[in-house]
């Protein structure tokens, strides 16, 4: 078994040494315009507007939900306050995730545009 394994390893190593690549000439003129940044500012403006719209809508929805939860909490009985507090935990976690994600996307786009 060891001899077969040693033979296979030796055969694979010999075959991998004998790899050749025959490449023709590469026309680099067609790749000259890759690094131009003419459309980047337009993309930056559109991405920035989209992120701002999402942040404004998300902030508005979070604020309205917070106001509704606050009003329910103020007019409810003590037993209902406990259930509202339990419902507020996923709300707070969701708001934190939303704001973190929106800001993280803005940071990633900002770094991507500077490269």
N, CA, C and O atoms as CSV, one atom per row, in Angstrom:
chain,resi,resn,atom,element,x,y,z
A,1,UNK,N,N,0.827,-1.193,0.000
A,1,UNK,CA,C,0.000,0.000,0.000
A,1,UNK,C,C,0.866,1.250,0.000
A,1,UNK,O,O,0.564,2.224,-0.690
A,2,UNK,N,N,1.947,1.217,0.780
A,2,UNK,CA,C,2.837,2.372,0.842
A,2,UNK,C,C,3.549,2.581,-0.486
A,2,UNK,O,O,3.796,3.717,-0.890
A,3,UNK,N,N,3.879,1.481,-1.168
A,3,UNK,CA,C,4.561,1.598,-2.455
A,3,UNK,C,C,3.641,2.210,-3.509
A,3,UNK,O,O,4.085,3.002,-4.341
A,4,UNK,N,N,2.375,1.847,-3.475
A,4,UNK,CA,C,1.414,2.400,-4.440
A,4,UNK,C,C,1.212,3.887,-4.184
A,4,UNK,O,O,1.166,4.681,-5.124
A,5,UNK,N,N,1.093,4.263,-2.924
A,5,UNK,CA,C,0.921,5.669,-2.563
A,5,UNK,C,C,2.152,6.474,-2.956
A,5,UNK,O,O,2.025,7.576,-3.491
A,6,UNK,N,N,3.328,5.945,-2.700
A,6,UNK,CA,C,4.568,6.621,-3.064
A,6,UNK,C,C,4.674,6.748,-4.581
A,6,UNK,O,O,5.101,7.786,-5.086
A,7,UNK,N,N,4.288,5.703,-5.310
A,7,UNK,CA,C,4.310,5.753,-6.775
A,7,UNK,C,C,3.343,6.806,-7.300
A,7,UNK,O,O,3.684,7.540,-8.228
A,8,UNK,N,N,2.139,6.898,-6.726
A,8,UNK,CA,C,1.157,7.894,-7.169
A,8,UNK,C,C,1.627,9.316,-6.887
A,8,UNK,O,O,1.443,10.212,-7.711
A,9,UNK,N,N,2.228,9.516,-5.736
A,9,UNK,CA,C,2.741,10.853,-5.403
A,9,UNK,C,C,3.863,11.231,-6.360
A,9,UNK,O,O,3.908,12.361,-6.846
A,10,UNK,N,N,4.761,10.303,-6.633
A,10,UNK,CA,C,5.859,10.545,-7.558
A,10,UNK,C,C,5.326,10.805,-8.962
A,10,UNK,O,O,5.827,11.701,-9.642
A,11,UNK,N,N,4.339,10.060,-9.413
A,11,UNK,CA,C,3.754,10.249,-10.743
A,11,UNK,C,C,3.069,11.615,-10.854
A,11,UNK,O,O,3.233,12.311,-11.856
A,12,UNK,N,N,2.320,11.990,-9.850
A,12,UNK,CA,C,1.633,13.289,-9.859
A,12,UNK,C,C,2.645,14.424,-9.856
A,12,UNK,O,O,2.463,15.409,-10.571
A,13,UNK,N,N,3.692,14.309,-9.078
A,13,UNK,CA,C,4.696,15.375,-9.045
A,13,UNK,C,C,5.435,15.477,-10.373
A,13,UNK,O,O,5.755,16.586,-10.802
A,14,UNK,N,N,5.717,14.360,-11.038
A,14,UNK,CA,C,6.384,14.409,-12.341
A,14,UNK,C,C,5.458,15.013,-13.393
A,14,UNK,O,O,5.897,15.811,-14.221
A,15,UNK,N,N,4.204,14.645,-13.365
A,15,UNK,CA,C,3.262,15.192,-14.336
A,15,UNK,C,C,2.991,16.681,-14.108
A,15,UNK,O,O,2.738,17.414,-15.064
A,16,UNK,N,N,3.041,17.122,-12.886
A,16,UNK,CA,C,2.782,18.535,-12.626
A,16,UNK,C,C,3.971,19.406,-13.000
A,16,UNK,O,O,3.794,20.597,-13.253
A,17,UNK,N,N,5.162,18.855,-13.043
A,17,UNK,CA,C,6.334,19.629,-13.438
A,17,UNK,C,C,6.297,19.907,-14.935
A,17,UNK,O,O,6.774,20.954,-15.373
A,18,UNK,N,N,5.753,19.016,-15.714
A,18,UNK,CA,C,5.800,19.119,-17.170
A,18,UNK,C,C,4.646,19.932,-17.747
A,18,UNK,O,O,4.266,19.702,-18.895
A,19,UNK,N,N,4.081,20.861,-17.009
A,19,UNK,CA,C,3.006,21.697,-17.529
A,19,UNK,C,C,3.597,22.875,-18.285
A,19,UNK,O,O,4.478,23.568,-17.777
A,20,UNK,N,N,3.112,23.100,-19.497
A,20,UNK,CA,C,3.561,24.217,-20.304
A,20,UNK,C,C,2.349,25.052,-20.674
A,20,UNK,O,O,1.240,24.539,-20.825
A,21,UNK,N,N,2.581,26.338,-20.815
A,21,UNK,CA,C,1.519,27.226,-21.265
A,21,UNK,C,C,2.026,27.978,-22.476
A,21,UNK,O,O,3.045,28.666,-22.412
A,22,UNK,N,N,1.322,27.846,-23.561
A,22,UNK,CA,C,1.677,28.549,-24.777
A,22,UNK,C,C,0.697,29.700,-24.944
A,22,UNK,O,O,-0.448,29.499,-25.349
A,23,UNK,N,N,1.149,30.896,-24.631
A,23,UNK,CA,C,0.277,32.061,-24.695
A,23,UNK,C,C,0.736,32.964,-25.828
A,23,UNK,O,O,1.933,33.134,-26.058
A,24,UNK,N,N,-0.207,33.527,-26.515
A,24,UNK,CA,C,0.113,34.475,-27.570
A,24,UNK,C,C,0.281,35.856,-26.973
A,24,UNK,O,O,0.295,36.021,-25.753
A,25,UNK,N,N,0.403,36.814,-27.812
A,25,UNK,CA,C,0.562,38.183,-27.322
A,25,UNK,C,C,-0.784,38.702,-26.823
A,25,UNK,O,O,-1.839,38.319,-27.327
A,26,UNK,N,N,-0.725,39.572,-25.834
A,26,UNK,CA,C,-1.925,40.139,-25.233
A,26,UNK,C,C,-2.037,41.589,-25.667
A,26,UNK,O,O,-1.078,42.354,-25.558
A,27,UNK,N,N,-3.192,41.960,-26.151
A,27,UNK,CA,C,-3.426,43.335,-26.578
A,27,UNK,C,C,-3.824,44.157,-25.362
A,27,UNK,O,O,-4.956,44.062,-24.889
A,28,UNK,N,N,-2.904,44.960,-24.858
A,28,UNK,CA,C,-3.179,45.748,-23.652
A,28,UNK,C,C,-3.894,47.052,-23.948
A,28,UNK,O,O,-4.331,47.723,-23.013
A,29,UNK,N,N,-4.030,47.434,-25.190
A,29,UNK,CA,C,-4.712,48.685,-25.521
A,29,UNK,C,C,-6.198,48.632,-25.170
A,29,UNK,O,O,-6.797,49.659,-24.852
A,30,UNK,N,N,-6.785,47.457,-25.225
A,30,UNK,CA,C,-8.208,47.360,-24.911
A,30,UNK,C,C,-8.472,47.487,-23.410
A,30,UNK,O,O,-9.612,47.721,-23.009
A,31,UNK,N,N,-7.455,47.339,-22.586
A,31,UNK,CA,C,-7.612,47.449,-21.134
A,31,UNK,C,C,-7.161,48.801,-20.596
A,31,UNK,O,O,-7.091,48.989,-19.382
A,32,UNK,N,N,-6.860,49.726,-21.464
A,32,UNK,CA,C,-6.308,51.008,-21.047
A,32,UNK,C,C,-7.300,51.837,-20.219
A,32,UNK,O,O,-6.886,52.560,-19.313
A,33,UNK,N,N,-8.590,51.741,-20.514
A,33,UNK,CA,C,-9.584,52.598,-19.870
A,33,UNK,C,C,-10.188,51.984,-18.611
A,33,UNK,O,O,-11.183,52.499,-18.100
A,34,UNK,N,N,-9.627,50.924,-18.113
A,34,UNK,CA,C,-10.192,50.266,-16.937
A,34,UNK,C,C,-10.126,51.173,-15.708
A,34,UNK,O,O,-11.069,51.211,-14.918
A,35,UNK,N,N,-9.052,51.883,-15.545
A,35,UNK,CA,C,-8.832,52.628,-14.310
A,35,UNK,C,C,-9.276,54.085,-14.392
A,35,UNK,O,O,-8.926,54.883,-13.522
A,36,UNK,N,N,-10.019,54.436,-15.395
A,36,UNK,CA,C,-10.572,55.784,-15.460
A,36,UNK,C,C,-11.726,55.896,-14.472
A,36,UNK,O,O,-12.481,54.941,-14.288
A,37,UNK,N,N,-11.867,57.033,-13.850
A,37,UNK,CA,C,-12.897,57.221,-12.824
A,37,UNK,C,C,-13.963,58.200,-13.290
A,37,UNK,O,O,-14.426,59.021,-12.498
A,38,UNK,N,N,-14.357,58.137,-14.537
A,38,UNK,CA,C,-15.345,59.095,-15.033
A,38,UNK,C,C,-16.734,58.833,-14.482
A,38,UNK,O,O,-17.460,59.790,-14.212
A,39,UNK,N,N,-17.139,57.579,-14.302
A,39,UNK,CA,C,-18.476,57.272,-13.832
A,39,UNK,C,C,-18.572,57.087,-12.334
A,39,UNK,O,O,-19.656,56.814,-11.819
A,40,UNK,N,N,-17.470,57.226,-11.620
A,40,UNK,CA,C,-17.473,56.965,-10.188
A,40,UNK,C,C,-18.234,58.044,-9.435
A,40,UNK,O,O,-18.973,57.733,-8.501
A,41,UNK,N,N,-18.071,59.292,-9.815
A,41,UNK,CA,C,-18.757,60.357,-9.081
A,41,UNK,C,C,-20.266,60.240,-9.243
A,41,UNK,O,O,-21.012,60.517,-8.303
A,42,UNK,N,N,-20.722,59.835,-10.418
A,42,UNK,CA,C,-22.151,59.639,-10.628
A,42,UNK,C,C,-22.665,58.490,-9.773
A,42,UNK,O,O,-23.738,58.587,-9.179
A,43,UNK,N,N,-21.900,57.402,-9.709
A,43,UNK,CA,C,-22.280,56.266,-8.873
A,43,UNK,C,C,-22.285,56.664,-7.405
A,43,UNK,O,O,-23.177,56.264,-6.657
A,44,UNK,N,N,-21.302,57.443,-6.987
A,44,UNK,CA,C,-21.235,57.898,-5.600
A,44,UNK,C,C,-22.454,58.738,-5.248
A,44,UNK,O,O,-23.018,58.586,-4.164
A,45,UNK,N,N,-22.864,59.616,-6.145
A,45,UNK,CA,C,-24.040,60.454,-5.877
A,45,UNK,C,C,-25.304,59.612,-5.774
A,45,UNK,O,O,-26.116,59.818,-4.872
A,46,UNK,N,N,-25.477,58.664,-6.693
A,46,UNK,CA,C,-26.677,57.825,-6.666
A,46,UNK,C,C,-26.703,56.915,-5.450
A,46,UNK,O,O,-27.751,56.746,-4.827
A,47,UNK,N,N,-25.559,56.326,-5.104
A,47,UNK,CA,C,-25.507,55.451,-3.926
A,47,UNK,C,C,-25.741,56.263,-2.660
A,47,UNK,O,O,-26.428,55.804,-1.748
A,48,UNK,N,N,-25.180,57.456,-2.599
A,48,UNK,CA,C,-25.381,58.308,-1.432
A,48,UNK,C,C,-26.838,58.700,-1.262
A,48,UNK,O,O,-27.352,58.708,-0.144
A,49,UNK,N,N,-27.510,59.026,-2.367
A,49,UNK,CA,C,-28.930,59.380,-2.279
A,49,UNK,C,C,-29.764,58.179,-1.855
A,49,UNK,O,O,-30.686,58.322,-1.052
A,50,UNK,N,N,-29.456,57.002,-2.380
A,50,UNK,CA,C,-30.215,55.807,-2.019
A,50,UNK,C,C,-30.043,55.484,-0.541
A,50,UNK,O,O,-31.009,55.127,0.133
A,51,UNK,N,N,-28.829,55.606,-0.036
A,51,UNK,CA,C,-28.589,55.331,1.387
A,51,UNK,C,C,-29.309,56.347,2.255
A,51,UNK,O,O,-29.877,55.992,3.289
A,52,UNK,N,N,-29.290,57.602,1.845
A,52,UNK,CA,C,-29.985,58.635,2.625
A,52,UNK,C,C,-31.485,58.382,2.648
A,52,UNK,O,O,-32.122,58.551,3.688
A,53,UNK,N,N,-32.052,57.985,1.533
A,53,UNK,CA,C,-33.495,57.714,1.488
A,53,UNK,C,C,-33.848,56.554,2.408
A,53,UNK,O,O,-34.826,56.619,3.152
A,54,UNK,N,N,-33.045,55.487,2.354
A,54,UNK,CA,C,-33.299,54.331,3.222
A,54,UNK,C,C,-33.157,54.716,4.684
A,54,UNK,O,O,-33.953,54.283,5.517
A,55,UNK,N,N,-32.157,55.521,5.009
A,55,UNK,CA,C,-31.974,55.948,6.396
A,55,UNK,C,C,-33.127,56.826,6.869
A,55,UNK,O,O,-33.585,56.687,8.003
A,56,UNK,N,N,-33.596,57.722,6.019
A,56,UNK,CA,C,-34.700,58.606,6.414
A,56,UNK,C,C,-35.978,57.802,6.623
A,56,UNK,O,O,-36.682,58.004,7.613
A,57,UNK,N,N,-36.284,56.893,5.700
A,57,UNK,CA,C,-37.497,56.085,5.842
A,57,UNK,C,C,-37.396,55.189,7.072
A,57,UNK,O,O,-38.353,55.081,7.838
A,58,UNK,N,N,-36.256,54.551,7.265
A,58,UNK,CA,C,-36.073,53.687,8.438
A,58,UNK,C,C,-36.157,54.445,9.742
A,58,UNK,O,O,-36.752,53.963,10.705
A,59,UNK,N,N,-35.567,55.626,9.783
A,59,UNK,CA,C,-35.630,56.445,10.991
A,59,UNK,C,C,-37.064,56.879,11.266
A,59,UNK,O,O,-37.498,56.900,12.418
A,60,UNK,N,N,-37.797,57.225,10.216
A,60,UNK,CA,C,-39.197,57.635,10.400
A,60,UNK,C,C,-40.045,56.483,10.932
A,60,UNK,O,O,-40.849,56.668,11.845
A,61,UNK,N,N,-39.863,55.306,10.362
A,61,UNK,CA,C,-40.632,54.143,10.820
A,61,UNK,C,C,-40.271,53.802,12.262
A,61,UNK,O,O,-41.152,53.488,13.064
A,62,UNK,N,N,-38.984,53.861,12.597
A,62,UNK,CA,C,-38.559,53.559,13.967
A,62,UNK,C,C,-39.117,54.585,14.951
A,62,UNK,O,O,-39.516,54.227,16.059
A,63,UNK,N,N,-39.148,55.848,14.554
A,63,UNK,CA,C,-39.669,56.888,15.440
A,63,UNK,C,C,-41.170,56.731,15.651
A,63,UNK,O,O,-41.654,56.884,16.772
A,64,UNK,N,N,-41.910,56.431,14.590
A,64,UNK,CA,C,-43.356,56.234,14.724
A,64,UNK,C,C,-43.643,55.021,15.607
A,64,UNK,O,O,-44.530,55.072,16.459
A,65,UNK,N,N,-42.895,53.927,15.410
A,65,UNK,CA,C,-43.093,52.746,16.247
A,65,UNK,C,C,-42.758,53.040,17.704
A,65,UNK,O,O,-43.440,52.557,18.608
A,66,UNK,N,N,-41.722,53.823,17.935
A,66,UNK,CA,C,-41.370,54.198,19.308
A,66,UNK,C,C,-42.455,55.049,19.949
A,66,UNK,O,O,-42.767,54.863,21.125
A,67,UNK,N,N,-43.025,55.963,19.213
A,67,UNK,CA,C,-44.101,56.801,19.741
A,67,UNK,C,C,-45.320,55.942,20.075
A,67,UNK,O,O,-45.941,56.127,21.121
A,68,UNK,N,N,-45.662,55.013,19.199
A,68,UNK,CA,C,-46.810,54.132,19.444
A,68,UNK,C,C,-46.570,53.270,20.676
A,68,UNK,O,O,-47.461,53.124,21.514
A,69,UNK,N,N,-45.369,52.695,20.794
A,69,UNK,CA,C,-45.052,51.895,21.978
A,69,UNK,C,C,-45.083,52.741,23.249
A,69,UNK,O,O,-45.531,52.272,24.295
A,70,UNK,N,N,-44.615,53.971,23.165
A,70,UNK,CA,C,-44.634,54.861,24.334
A,70,UNK,C,C,-46.041,55.213,24.767
A,70,UNK,O,O,-46.341,55.225,25.961
A,71,UNK,N,N,-46.908,55.500,23.804
A,71,UNK,CA,C,-48.300,55.827,24.142
A,71,UNK,C,C,-49.000,54.607,24.735
A,71,UNK,O,O,-49.724,54.725,25.723
A,72,UNK,N,N,-48.784,53.431,24.131
A,72,UNK,CA,C,-49.370,52.215,24.686
A,72,UNK,C,C,-48.873,51.957,26.103
A,72,UNK,O,O,-49.636,51.531,26.970
A,73,UNK,N,N,-47.599,52.215,26.328
A,73,UNK,CA,C,-47.014,51.977,27.651
A,73,UNK,C,C,-47.615,52.919,28.690
A,73,UNK,O,O,-47.867,52.508,29.822
A,74,UNK,N,N,-47.847,54.172,28.319
A,74,UNK,CA,C,-48.374,55.142,29.282
A,74,UNK,C,C,-49.826,54.875,29.648
A,74,UNK,O,O,-50.224,55.137,30.783
A,75,UNK,N,N,-50.622,54.366,28.732
A,75,UNK,CA,C,-52.050,54.197,29.021
A,75,UNK,C,C,-52.404,52.769,29.418
A,75,UNK,O,O,-53.583,52.464,29.596
A,76,UNK,N,N,-51.436,51.900,29.558
A,76,UNK,CA,C,-51.735,50.495,29.854
A,76,UNK,C,C,-51.669,50.220,31.352
A,76,UNK,O,O,-51.131,51.007,32.130
A,77,UNK,N,N,-52.235,49.076,31.729
A,77,UNK,CA,C,-52.204,48.630,33.121
A,77,UNK,C,C,-50.840,47.999,33.402
A,77,UNK,O,O,-50.074,47.744,32.472
A,78,UNK,N,N,-50.532,47.746,34.668
A,78,UNK,CA,C,-49.219,47.165,35.002
A,78,UNK,C,C,-48.945,45.811,34.334
A,78,UNK,O,O,-47.804,45.523,33.972
A,79,UNK,N,N,-49.979,44.982,34.170
A,79,UNK,CA,C,-49.757,43.701,33.495
A,79,UNK,C,C,-49.422,43.900,32.014
A,79,UNK,O,O,-48.565,43.217,31.452
A,80,UNK,N,N,-50.113,44.837,31.414
A,80,UNK,CA,C,-49.845,45.109,30.001
A,80,UNK,C,C,-48.485,45.772,29.800
A,80,UNK,O,O,-47.860,45.606,28.753
A,81,UNK,N,N,-48.025,46.524,30.805
A,81,UNK,CA,C,-46.705,47.162,30.698
A,81,UNK,C,C,-45.605,46.121,30.590
A,81,UNK,O,O,-44.613,46.327,29.891
A,82,UNK,N,N,-45.780,45.007,31.280
A,82,UNK,CA,C,-44.775,43.951,31.210
A,82,UNK,C,C,-44.718,43.351,29.800
A,82,UNK,O,O,-43.638,43.065,29.282
A,83,UNK,N,N,-45.889,43.166,29.190
A,83,UNK,CA,C,-45.884,42.623,27.826
A,83,UNK,C,C,-45.328,43.630,26.820
A,83,UNK,O,O,-44.684,43.247,25.844
A,84,UNK,N,N,-45.578,44.912,27.060
A,84,UNK,CA,C,-45.035,45.944,26.169
A,84,UNK,C,C,-43.513,46.005,26.308
A,84,UNK,O,O,-42.805,46.197,25.320
A,85,UNK,N,N,-43.012,45.842,27.535
A,85,UNK,CA,C,-41.562,45.813,27.731
A,85,UNK,C,C,-40.947,44.621,27.006
A,85,UNK,O,O,-39.861,44.728,26.437
A,86,UNK,N,N,-41.639,43.490,27.026
A,86,UNK,CA,C,-41.127,42.320,26.307
A,86,UNK,C,C,-41.152,42.553,24.795
A,86,UNK,O,O,-40.275,42.079,24.073
A,87,UNK,N,N,-42.155,43.280,24.326
A,87,UNK,CA,C,-42.228,43.578,22.894
A,87,UNK,C,C,-41.209,44.634,22.494
A,87,UNK,O,O,-40.817,44.717,21.330
A,88,UNK,N,N,-40.782,45.440,23.459
A,88,UNK,CA,C,-39.830,46.501,23.152
A,88,UNK,C,C,-38.413,45.969,22.949
A,88,UNK,O,O,-37.604,46.614,22.282
A,89,UNK,N,N,-38.106,44.815,23.507
A,89,UNK,CA,C,-36.745,44.255,23.369
A,89,UNK,C,C,-36.430,43.942,21.900
A,89,UNK,O,O,-35.378,44.363,21.419
A,90,UNK,N,N,-37.293,43.222,21.163
A,90,UNK,CA,C,-36.984,43.012,19.736
A,90,UNK,C,C,-36.972,44.311,18.935
A,90,UNK,O,O,-36.225,44.443,17.965
A,91,UNK,N,N,-37.804,45.270,19.346
A,91,UNK,CA,C,-37.811,46.572,18.679
A,91,UNK,C,C,-36.456,47.247,18.821
A,91,UNK,O,O,-35.894,47.727,17.836
A,92,UNK,N,N,-35.934,47.286,20.027
A,92,UNK,CA,C,-34.643,47.940,20.273
A,92,UNK,C,C,-33.531,47.217,19.513
A,92,UNK,O,O,-32.662,47.857,18.921
A,93,UNK,N,N,-33.560,45.891,19.532
A,93,UNK,CA,C,-32.546,45.126,18.803
A,93,UNK,C,C,-32.658,45.402,17.298
A,93,UNK,O,O,-31.639,45.561,16.626
A,94,UNK,N,N,-33.857,45.459,16.776
A,94,UNK,CA,C,-34.059,45.754,15.358
A,94,UNK,C,C,-33.584,47.134,14.977
A,94,UNK,O,O,-32.975,47.316,13.923
A,95,UNK,N,N,-33.860,48.115,15.828
A,95,UNK,CA,C,-33.412,49.479,15.551
A,95,UNK,C,C,-31.891,49.557,15.557
A,95,UNK,O,O,-31.300,50.213,14.700
A,96,UNK,N,N,-31.262,48.902,16.505
A,96,UNK,CA,C,-29.795,48.900,16.567
A,96,UNK,C,C,-29.216,48.236,15.320
A,96,UNK,O,O,-28.254,48.739,14.738
A,97,UNK,N,N,-29.795,47.112,14.909
A,97,UNK,CA,C,-29.310,46.425,13.704
A,97,UNK,C,C,-29.516,47.290,12.472
A,97,UNK,O,O,-28.642,47.354,11.608
A,98,UNK,N,N,-30.672,47.963,12.380
A,98,UNK,CA,C,-30.931,48.810,11.218
A,98,UNK,C,C,-29.927,49.943,11.122
A,98,UNK,O,O,-29.332,50.159,10.066
A,99,UNK,N,N,-29.734,50.672,12.218
A,99,UNK,CA,C,-28.813,51.801,12.167
A,99,UNK,C,C,-27.378,51.343,11.932
A,99,UNK,O,O,-26.623,52.001,11.216
A,100,UNK,N,N,-27.003,50.223,12.531
A,100,UNK,CA,C,-25.648,49.703,12.314
A,100,UNK,C,C,-25.469,49.281,10.858
A,100,UNK,O,O,-24.437,49.572,10.253
A,101,UNK,N,N,-26.461,48.601,10.294
A,101,UNK,CA,C,-26.346,48.141,8.908
A,101,UNK,C,C,-26.318,49.313,7.934
A,101,UNK,O,O,-25.526,49.321,6.991
A,102,UNK,N,N,-27.182,50.304,8.159
A,102,UNK,CA,C,-27.215,51.452,7.259
A,102,UNK,C,C,-25.900,52.219,7.300
A,102,UNK,O,O,-25.383,52.631,6.261
A,103,UNK,N,N,-25.370,52.406,8.479
A,103,UNK,CA,C,-24.095,53.116,8.587
A,103,UNK,C,C,-22.937,52.272,8.060
A,103,UNK,O,O,-21.991,52.809,7.483
A,104,UNK,N,N,-23.006,50.962,8.253
A,104,UNK,CA,C,-21.958,50.088,7.741
A,104,UNK,C,C,-21.939,50.099,6.217
A,104,UNK,O,O,-20.868,50.118,5.610
A,105,UNK,N,N,-23.110,50.087,5.597
A,105,UNK,CA,C,-23.177,50.162,4.136
A,105,UNK,C,C,-22.619,51.493,3.650
A,105,UNK,O,O,-21.905,51.536,2.649
A,106,UNK,N,N,-22.937,52.572,4.346
A,106,UNK,CA,C,-22.404,53.882,3.962
A,106,UNK,C,C,-20.886,53.909,4.082
A,106,UNK,O,O,-20.214,54.484,3.226
A,107,UNK,N,N,-20.340,53.305,5.114
A,107,UNK,CA,C,-18.893,53.268,5.299
A,107,UNK,C,C,-18.234,52.420,4.218
A,107,UNK,O,O,-17.199,52.804,3.674
A,108,UNK,N,N,-18.826,51.272,3.904
A,108,UNK,CA,C,-18.262,50.389,2.879
A,108,UNK,C,C,-18.274,51.087,1.520
A,108,UNK,O,O,-17.292,51.017,0.782
A,109,UNK,N,N,-19.366,51.753,1.187
A,109,UNK,CA,C,-19.429,52.470,-0.096
A,109,UNK,C,C,-18.421,53.602,-0.119
A,109,UNK,O,O,-17.798,53.853,-1.150
A,110,UNK,N,N,-18.253,54.282,0.992
A,110,UNK,CA,C,-17.275,55.364,1.050
A,110,UNK,C,C,-15.859,54.840,0.812
A,110,UNK,O,O,-15.084,55.453,0.078
A,111,UNK,N,N,-15.523,53.709,1.431
A,111,UNK,CA,C,-14.189,53.135,1.211
A,111,UNK,C,C,-14.052,52.599,-0.204
A,111,UNK,O,O,-12.983,52.714,-0.803
A,112,UNK,N,N,-15.109,52.018,-0.747
A,112,UNK,CA,C,-15.040,51.454,-2.091
A,112,UNK,C,C,-14.871,52.547,-3.145
A,112,UNK,O,O,-14.211,52.337,-4.162
A,113,UNK,N,N,-15.457,53.692,-2.906
A,113,UNK,CA,C,-15.336,54.781,-3.870
A,113,UNK,C,C,-13.962,55.441,-3.822
A,113,UNK,O,O,-13.510,56.000,-4.822
A,114,UNK,N,N,-13.299,55.382,-2.681
A,114,UNK,CA,C,-11.987,56.006,-2.571
A,114,UNK,C,C,-10.897,55.159,-3.183
A,114,UNK,O,O,-9.798,55.658,-3.426
A,115,UNK,N,N,-11.166,53.904,-3.437
A,115,UNK,CA,C,-10.125,53.045,-4.006
A,115,UNK,C,C,-9.977,53.243,-5.472
A,115,UNK,O,O,-9.142,52.593,-6.102
